Amino acid sequence: MKNKKTNNLLKKIIVLIFVIYFIYTILTQQKTLNSYAKEREMYNEQIDLAQDEQNELKKIKENINSDEYIEQIAREKLDMYYPNERVYIDIEK
């Protein structure tokens, strides 16, 4: 009789340990999966930003030899203007 109670108690303890281990494993794996999902989202955002930058560079590449682009760069970056053009500078800034 006592032996059966001990066996039953031992079986219950073993099952309880197994259940606790199973729950711990599931929680650990879920934490890892959440971490991977966040990483994937971050990498997808980086890919989107890189694709946007690539599209911008393609647009610039298409227009790089156009007269409008050359004029814009000459005005903005090199401060160049046509000889008969008047340039006004705002000194209040």
N, C-alpha and C positions, 0 to 999 in steps of 0.2 A: 504494500500500500504506500509506504513512504517512498519507495523506489519509483513508483508511478508518478507521484506528486513531484519528485525531484526531476524526473525525466520531462514531465510536462513543463515545469518551471524552466528547465534548461532549454527546451525547444522554444518556449516563448521568448526567452532572453536572446537566443540566436536569431529568431525572426525579427525581434525588435532591433538588434544590432544591424541586421541586413537592411531593414527598412530605413534606419537612420543613415547608413552608408549610401543607400540608393538615393535618398533625398539630398544628401550632401553632394553627391556626384551630379545630380540634375541641376542643382543650384550653381555649382561651379561651372558646368558647361553652359548654362544660360548666361552667366556673367561673361564668359569668354565670347559667346555668340554676340552679345550686345556690344562688346568691345570691337569685334570684327565689323559689325554693322556700322558703327560710328566711323571706323577707318574707311570703309567702303564709301560712305557718304562724303567724307573729306576728300578722298581721291576723285570722286565724281565731280565735286566742285572744282578741284584743281584742273581736271580735264576740260570742263566747261570754260574756265577762264583761259586756258591755253588755246582752245579752239576759237574763242572770241578774239584773242590776240592774233592768232594765225589769220583769221578773216580780215582783220584790220590791216595786217601786213600785206596780204594779197591785194587789197584795195589800193594801198600805197604803191605797191609794185606795178599795178596796172596803170596808174596815173603818173608815175615818176618821170616820164619823158614828155608829159604834156606841158604846154606853155603856161597854163594856169598854175600848175604845181611849182614849176620853176620860178615863176613870178612870186608866188606866195612865200616860198623859202627865201628868195632873195630879199623880200621885204621884211619878213619876220626874224630871220636868223642873221642876215648880213647887213641889215639896215640900208639896203640899196633902193634907189628910186629912179624914175625917169628924169632926164636932164631938165625938162621944162616943168616938172611937177613941184608943187609947193607942199611942204611938209610942216604941219603945225604940231608943236610939242606943248603938252599941258604941264605947266610947272607947278600947279597947285597940289599935286599928289605927293 
